[in-house]
Amino acid sequence: MVCTTIREGMECPFMTANGCSYNGGICHEIIEQCNGCNRSSEFSSGWFCTACPDPGLKWKVGKCNMATHVSSESNGSKAKINPLKASKRGNR
């Protein structure tokens, strides 16, 4: 349904005929780590995430999986090679 509380006019999975069913009845504003994300939008009451109603929970454990401004870095180390198999491959 279309949100009628904070993000007016946007589709919201928490909106019901009785109003917002999310915890507290409203979405929470973005936090400091969300600055620079393409999913954050400015509404009349502040900046909110268009992907989730409480961005603080996404950042609580680590990086937000919806963040567009954070890239996952690979450590560059190769997978551990079994030395027995490596010696057999070298004999070919």
C-alpha positions as CSV (number, residue, x, y, z in Angstrom):
1,M,0.0,0.0,0.0
2,V,1.0,3.6,-0.3
3,C,2.5,5.2,2.8
4,T,0.5,8.0,4.4
5,T,2.7,8.8,7.4
6,I,6.3,9.8,6.7
7,R,7.1,8.7,3.1
8,E,3.9,9.9,1.5
9,G,3.2,8.6,-1.9
10,M,5.8,5.7,-1.8
11,E,5.0,2.0,-1.7
12,C,5.4,0.6,1.8
13,P,5.1,-3.1,2.9
14,F,4.2,-2.0,6.4
15,M,1.2,0.1,5.5
16,T,-2.2,-1.4,6.2
17,A,-5.8,0.0,6.1
18,N,-5.4,0.9,9.8
19,G,-2.2,2.8,9.3
20,C,1.5,1.9,9.6
21,S,2.1,-1.5,11.2
22,Y,5.8,-1.0,11.8
23,N,7.1,-0.8,15.3
24,G,6.0,2.6,16.6
25,G,3.9,3.4,13.6
26,I,6.6,5.4,11.8
27,C,9.9,4.9,10.0
28,H,13.1,6.0,11.6
29,E,15.5,8.6,10.1
30,I,18.8,7.6,8.6
31,I,21.9,7.4,10.7
32,E,25.4,8.8,10.1
33,Q,26.7,5.7,8.3
34,C,23.9,6.1,5.7
35,N,25.1,9.5,4.4
36,G,26.0,9.1,0.7
37,C,23.7,6.2,0.0
38,N,21.5,6.4,-3.1
39,R,18.6,4.8,-1.2
40,S,18.3,7.8,1.2
41,S,15.7,10.4,0.3
42,E,14.6,13.7,1.7
43,F,11.0,14.0,2.8
44,S,9.2,16.9,4.5
45,S,10.1,15.5,8.0
46,G,13.7,14.6,7.3
47,W,16.0,12.0,5.6
48,F,14.7,8.5,5.4
49,C,15.8,5.2,3.8
50,T,13.6,4.0,0.9
51,A,14.7,0.4,1.5
52,C,14.1,-0.2,5.2
53,P,12.2,1.5,7.9
54,D,14.9,1.4,10.6
55,P,18.4,1.8,9.1
56,G,20.0,1.7,12.5
57,L,19.3,-2.0,12.8
58,K,21.0,-2.7,9.5
59,W,24.2,-1.1,10.7
60,K,24.1,-2.6,14.2
61,V,25.9,-5.8,13.3
62,G,28.1,-4.6,10.5
63,K,27.7,-3.1,7.1
64,C,24.2,-2.6,5.7
65,N,23.5,-5.0,2.9
66,M,21.4,-2.4,1.1
67,A,24.0,0.4,1.2
68,T,25.1,1.6,-2.3
69,H,28.0,3.6,-1.1
70,V,29.8,0.8,0.6
71,S,31.7,-1.8,-1.5
72,S,32.7,-5.2,-0.2
73,E,36.5,-5.5,-0.3
74,S,38.1,-8.8,-1.0
75,N,41.2,-9.5,1.0
76,G,43.0,-10.8,-2.1
77,S,44.2,-14.0,-0.5
78,K,43.7,-17.2,-2.5
79,A,42.0,-20.2,-1.2
80,K,44.0,-22.6,0.8
81,I,45.5,-25.3,-1.4
82,N,45.8,-28.9,-0.2
83,P,49.6,-29.7,-0.5
84,L,48.9,-33.3,-1.4
85,K,46.7,-32.4,-4.3
86,A,49.1,-29.7,-5.4
87,S,52.0,-32.2,-5.5
88,K,49.9,-34.6,-7.6
89,R,49.0,-31.8,-10.0
90,G,52.7,-30.8,-10.4
91,N,53.6,-34.3,-11.4
92,R,51.4,-34.2,-14.5
